[in-house]
């Protein structure tokens, strides 16, 4: 890796560190840079897409009691999968 590339990488790291996720993603996406935020597990589990697709379900475990767990990942329109 060349010195110039290392310098640019460090500049980008500094730029990102001073901004929120949206402040990084929006301008890069507007400039046609392929970019997506990386979420923490808690953000993913509580996110709108996860909720809308019922991707986390509550089940009764024989020894652990009530647990939250990922549901069946494939969703069919007329015949829903089961966890």
VENRA-V852241 format. One record per pair of residues at least 4 apart in sequence whose ideal C-beta (glycine too) atoms are under 7 Angstrom apart, sorted by the first residue. I is the first residue (numbers start at 1). J is the second residue. Records with the same first field share a line. If there is no record, write none. Layout:
I = J + J
This chain:
1 = 5 + 6
3 = 7
4 = 8
5 = 9
6 = 10
7 = 11
8 = 12
9 = 13
10 = 14
11 = 15
12 = 16
13 = 17
14 = 18
15 = 19
16 = 24
19 = 23 + 24
21 = 25 + 37
22 = 26
24 = 28
25 = 29 + 35 + 37
26 = 30
27 = 31
28 = 33 + 35
29 = 33 + 35
39 = 43 + 44
41 = 45
42 = 46
43 = 47
44 = 50
45 = 50 + 56
47 = 51
48 = 52
49 = 53
50 = 55 + 56
53 = 75
54 = 71
55 = 70 + 71
56 = 68 + 70 + 71
57 = 69 + 71 + 83
58 = 66 + 68
59 = 67 + 69 + 83
60 = 66
61 = 65 + 67
69 = 83
71 = 83
72 = 81 + 82 + 83
74 = 81
75 = 80 + 81
76 = 80 + 81
